[in-house]
Amino acid sequence: MHKNLKYSAAGVSAPKPFEPRVVKMDYEGVLTSERMNEIMMMCDRDRPVYGQVSCYSVAFYTLGMGDCPDFMSFQDVSAEDASEILKANFTEVPFIDIPADYHIVESKERYLMVIGDPLFPKHVAVVANLRSSRPYFSKLPLFGTGYDSMDELMDEFAGIAGVSRDDFHFFRKDWYGQIPPSSRGKIYIVKE
């Protein structure tokens, strides 16, 4: 930047130009954000489609867990299917392992919150933005699809079919056949 000579000669510092915050966006994160917007647009319809699909379908479509061009062509997922997808593609992690500044558009990692026993999940929510007051993206049974706070999720499911505060589990997507995002940029030396 060039100094503003008019102000610097008078001993006054020149006003700094606006510098926008630079956000590194992950390509898959942008696609995930687009899928969320697609689902949210369907909620605005007179007869919303989300009433006919499960919360599992909303979460797994959001994470791109299917080879389909749009939400309408995504195969509906049942609780049993969700359990199988969790076992095959996700690893349970403690909540403290998720970075406090996690944002799904900026990170390469993908996280799910599962309510209930992971073998028989009651609900699945995508961890979207822990910096927000509404960090989870899911389909609540009564209110439709959108961003939810932890309090909303607990109020919705606490006491239903024995769900308690201890029945909130977190999972990280596995990267079979790929370098995990947490290992990218690291150099490993193998000694024989």
C-alpha positions as CSV (number, residue, x, y, z in Angstrom):
1,M,0.0,0.0,0.0
2,H,1.2,3.5,-0.7
3,K,1.4,5.9,2.1
4,N,-1.0,8.9,2.0
5,L,1.6,11.7,2.0
6,K,-1.0,14.4,2.8
7,Y,-1.6,12.8,6.2
8,S,1.8,11.4,7.0
9,A,3.5,14.8,6.5
10,A,1.1,16.3,9.1
11,G,2.0,13.5,11.6
12,V,-1.4,11.9,11.3
13,S,-1.8,8.3,10.2
14,A,-3.9,7.8,7.2
15,P,-7.2,5.9,7.5
16,K,-6.7,2.2,6.5
17,P,-8.8,0.9,3.6
18,F,-11.4,-1.8,4.3
19,E,-9.8,-5.2,4.3
20,P,-12.4,-8.0,4.2
21,R,-11.9,-11.1,6.2
22,V,-10.4,-13.8,4.0
23,V,-12.1,-17.1,4.5
24,K,-10.6,-20.3,3.1
25,M,-13.5,-22.2,1.7
26,D,-13.2,-25.9,1.0
27,Y,-14.7,-27.1,-2.3
28,E,-16.6,-29.9,-0.7
29,G,-17.7,-27.4,2.0
30,V,-19.2,-25.1,-0.6
31,L,-21.1,-28.1,-2.1
32,T,-22.4,-29.0,1.3
33,S,-23.6,-25.4,1.8
34,E,-25.4,-25.6,-1.5
35,R,-27.1,-28.8,-0.5
36,M,-28.3,-27.2,2.7
37,N,-29.7,-24.2,0.7
38,E,-31.4,-26.7,-1.6
39,I,-33.1,-28.4,1.3
40,M,-34.1,-25.1,2.9
41,M,-35.7,-23.9,-0.3
42,M,-37.9,-27.0,-0.3
43,C,-39.2,-26.0,3.1
44,D,-40.7,-22.8,1.7
45,R,-43.1,-24.7,-0.5
46,D,-46.8,-25.0,0.3
47,R,-46.5,-28.7,0.5
48,P,-42.9,-29.2,1.6
49,V,-41.1,-32.3,0.5
50,Y,-39.2,-32.6,3.8
51,G,-42.4,-34.0,5.4
52,Q,-42.0,-37.2,3.3
53,V,-38.3,-37.8,4.0
54,S,-36.4,-38.8,7.2
55,C,-34.0,-36.8,9.2
56,Y,-31.4,-39.3,8.2
57,S,-31.9,-38.6,4.5
58,V,-31.5,-34.8,5.2
59,A,-28.2,-35.3,7.1
60,F,-26.6,-37.9,4.7
61,Y,-27.7,-36.0,1.6
62,T,-26.2,-32.8,3.1
63,L,-22.9,-34.6,3.5
64,G,-23.0,-35.9,-0.1
65,M,-23.4,-39.5,0.9
66,G,-25.0,-40.6,-2.3
67,D,-24.5,-40.5,-6.0
68,C,-27.5,-38.4,-7.0
69,P,-27.9,-35.0,-8.7
70,D,-30.4,-33.5,-6.2
71,F,-32.3,-34.1,-3.0
72,M,-35.4,-35.3,-4.8
73,S,-33.5,-38.3,-6.3
74,F,-31.8,-39.2,-3.0
75,Q,-32.9,-42.6,-1.7
76,D,-34.8,-42.3,1.6
77,V,-32.8,-43.6,4.6
78,S,-34.4,-45.5,7.5
79,A,-33.1,-45.7,11.1
80,E,-31.6,-49.2,10.3
81,D,-29.9,-47.8,7.2
82,A,-28.6,-44.9,9.2
83,S,-27.1,-47.2,11.7
84,E,-25.3,-49.2,8.9
85,I,-24.0,-45.9,7.3
86,L,-22.7,-44.8,10.7
87,K,-20.8,-48.1,11.2
88,A,-19.4,-48.1,7.7
89,N,-18.4,-44.5,7.3
90,F,-18.1,-42.7,10.6
91,T,-16.0,-43.0,13.8
92,E,-17.3,-41.8,17.2
93,V,-15.3,-38.9,18.7
94,P,-15.7,-36.9,21.9
95,F,-17.3,-33.5,21.4
96,I,-14.0,-31.8,22.7
97,D,-12.3,-33.2,19.6
98,I,-14.3,-31.0,17.3
99,P,-12.6,-27.6,17.0
100,A,-14.4,-24.8,18.8
101,D,-14.2,-22.7,15.6
102,Y,-15.4,-25.4,13.3
103,H,-17.4,-24.3,10.2
104,I,-18.4,-26.8,7.6
105,V,-17.7,-24.5,4.7
106,E,-14.1,-23.9,5.8
107,S,-13.1,-27.3,7.1
108,K,-12.5,-30.5,5.3
109,E,-13.7,-32.6,8.2
110,R,-17.4,-33.6,8.5
111,Y,-19.2,-34.3,11.8
112,L,-22.6,-35.7,12.8
113,M,-24.4,-35.5,16.1
114,V,-26.5,-38.7,16.7
115,I,-29.2,-38.7,19.3
116,G,-30.0,-42.0,20.9
117,D,-28.2,-45.3,20.7
118,P,-26.0,-45.2,17.5
119,L,-27.3,-48.7,16.7
120,F,-30.8,-47.4,16.8
121,P,-30.5,-43.6,16.3
122,K,-33.5,-41.4,17.0
123,H,-32.1,-38.4,15.2
124,V,-29.0,-37.3,13.1
125,A,-27.9,-33.7,12.8
126,V,-25.0,-32.3,10.7
127,V,-22.5,-30.2,12.7
128,A,-22.5,-27.0,10.6
129,N,-21.0,-24.1,12.5
130,L,-20.0,-24.2,16.2
131,R,-19.5,-20.4,16.2
132,S,-23.2,-19.9,15.6
133,S,-26.0,-20.0,18.2
134,R,-27.7,-22.6,15.9
135,P,-24.8,-25.0,15.0
136,Y,-26.7,-28.0,13.8
137,F,-28.5,-28.7,10.6
138,S,-31.2,-31.3,10.7
139,K,-34.9,-32.1,10.2
140,L,-36.9,-31.9,13.4
141,P,-40.1,-34.0,13.4
142,L,-42.4,-31.1,14.1
143,F,-40.7,-28.0,12.8
144,G,-39.2,-29.0,9.5
145,T,-35.6,-28.6,8.3
146,G,-33.2,-25.9,9.4
147,Y,-30.5,-24.9,11.8
148,D,-31.0,-25.9,15.4
149,S,-29.5,-25.1,18.7
150,M,-28.5,-27.8,21.2
151,D,-31.3,-26.6,23.5
152,E,-33.9,-27.1,20.7
153,L,-32.6,-30.6,20.0
154,M,-32.5,-31.5,23.7
155,D,-36.0,-30.2,24.2
156,E,-37.3,-32.0,21.1
157,F,-35.9,-35.4,22.1
158,A,-35.3,-35.4,25.9
159,G,-37.6,-37.9,27.6
160,I,-38.8,-39.4,24.3
161,A,-38.2,-43.2,24.3
162,G,-35.7,-42.9,27.1
163,V,-33.4,-40.3,25.4
164,S,-31.4,-38.4,28.0
165,R,-28.6,-35.9,27.9
166,D,-26.1,-38.8,27.8
167,D,-27.6,-40.0,24.5
168,F,-25.9,-37.2,22.4
169,H,-23.0,-38.7,20.4
170,F,-20.6,-37.2,17.9
171,F,-19.1,-38.9,14.9
172,R,-16.4,-37.9,12.3
173,K,-16.6,-39.0,8.7
174,D,-13.9,-41.6,7.8
175,W,-11.7,-41.1,4.8
176,Y,-11.2,-44.6,3.4
177,G,-8.8,-44.6,0.5
178,Q,-8.1,-40.9,0.9
179,I,-5.7,-38.9,3.0
180,P,-7.7,-37.6,6.1
181,P,-7.9,-33.8,6.2
182,S,-6.1,-33.8,9.6
183,S,-3.1,-35.5,7.9
184,R,-2.8,-33.4,4.8
185,G,0.4,-31.4,4.5
186,K,2.2,-33.6,7.0
187,I,5.3,-35.5,6.0
188,Y,5.8,-39.1,7.2
189,I,9.1,-40.9,7.3
190,V,9.0,-44.7,7.2
191,K,12.1,-46.4,8.7
192,E,12.8,-50.0,8.0
